[in-house]
Amino acid sequence: MRKLLNDERGFTLVEMLLVMLVITVLLLIMIPNVTKNSSIIGDKGCEALLSMVDAQIQAYRLDTGSQPNSIDDLNSPEYLEDRFDEEHTLNCPNGNTITIVNNKAVANGG
């Protein structure tokens, strides 16, 4: 019992510095890859949202018998109301604004 209490093993300062060095190197390798891929993720999210808006345009046409005049026509509980922001605009994850041109959803540079 006495031997267990006196056994003060632990990490040395050199071992701790080596662990910190390895973690730092891993972070330096990983962070640029994550930031590079964030724009790709935003673009893919925008493509998915455009597909959803196109589907809602078709649903609006089937429900009302006419095409929506603007994106504001889809700002209702039956369609995309929960996707609009406080300014009543529909934005992609990458910041582009979605509008309707020729009965098709289009993302304009934001």
C-alpha positions in Angstrom: 0.0 0.0 0.0 2.8 2.4 0.9 4.6 1.6 -2.4 1.5 2.7 -4.4 1.3 6.1 -2.7 5.0 6.8 -3.2 5.0 5.8 -6.9 4.8 9.3 -8.5 5.0 8.4 -12.1 3.7 10.8 -14.7 4.5 12.5 -17.9 7.7 14.4 -18.2 7.9 17.9 -19.7 9.5 16.5 -22.8 6.8 14.0 -23.3 4.1 16.6 -22.9 5.9 18.9 -25.4 6.1 16.0 -27.9 2.3 15.4 -27.6 1.6 19.1 -28.1 3.9 19.1 -31.2 2.0 16.2 -32.7 -1.4 17.8 -32.1 -0.2 21.1 -33.5 1.1 19.4 -36.7 -2.2 17.5 -37.1 -4.2 20.8 -36.7 -2.0 22.6 -39.2 -2.7 19.8 -41.8 -6.4 19.6 -41.1 -7.5 23.2 -40.9 -6.7 24.3 -44.5 -8.6 21.3 -45.8 -11.7 22.1 -43.8 -11.7 25.8 -44.9 -11.1 24.8 -48.5 -14.1 22.4 -48.5 -16.5 24.8 -46.8 -17.1 26.7 -50.1 -17.8 23.4 -51.9 -20.3 22.4 -49.1 -22.0 25.8 -49.5 -22.3 25.3 -53.3 -23.7 21.8 -52.9 -26.2 23.1 -50.3 -27.3 25.8 -52.8 -27.8 23.2 -55.5 -30.0 21.2 -53.2 -32.0 24.3 -52.2 -32.5 25.2 -55.9 -33.9 21.7 -56.6 -36.3 22.1 -53.6 -37.5 25.5 -54.9 -38.0 24.1 -58.4 -40.1 21.3 -56.8 -42.1 23.9 -54.9 -42.6 25.9 -58.1 -44.2 22.8 -59.6 -46.4 22.3 -56.5 -47.5 25.9 -56.7 -48.4 25.5 -60.4 -50.4 22.3 -59.6 -52.2 23.9 -56.6 -53.1 27.3 -58.3 -53.0 26.5 -62.0 -50.5 29.3 -62.6 -46.8 29.9 -62.3 -45.6 32.0 -59.3 -44.8 35.6 -60.4 -41.9 35.9 -57.9 -40.2 34.0 -55.1 -42.5 35.9 -52.7 -45.4 33.8 -53.9 -43.8 30.8 -52.3 -43.5 32.5 -48.9 -46.4 30.7 -47.4 -46.8 27.8 -45.0 -47.7 25.4 -47.8 -44.4 26.0 -49.6 -41.1 27.6 -48.3 -42.1 30.0 -45.5 -39.7 28.5 -43.0 -36.8 29.0 -45.4 -37.2 32.8 -45.8 -35.2 35.2 -43.6 -36.4 38.3 -41.7 -36.1 40.4 -44.9 -38.4 37.9 -46.7 -35.6 36.8 -49.0 -34.5 33.2 -49.7 -30.8 32.7 -49.4 -28.5 29.8 -50.2 -26.0 28.5 -47.6 -23.2 30.2 -49.7 -24.9 33.6 -49.5 -26.5 33.8 -52.9 -30.1 35.0 -53.2 -32.6 32.8 -54.9 -35.1 34.3 -57.4 -37.4 32.9 -60.1 -36.5 33.5 -63.7 -38.5 31.8 -66.5 -40.3 29.6 -64.0 -37.0 28.2 -62.8 -35.1 28.9 -59.5 -31.9 30.8 -60.0 -29.2 31.7 -57.5 -27.9 35.3 -57.9 -24.4 36.2 -56.5 -24.7 37.5 -52.9 
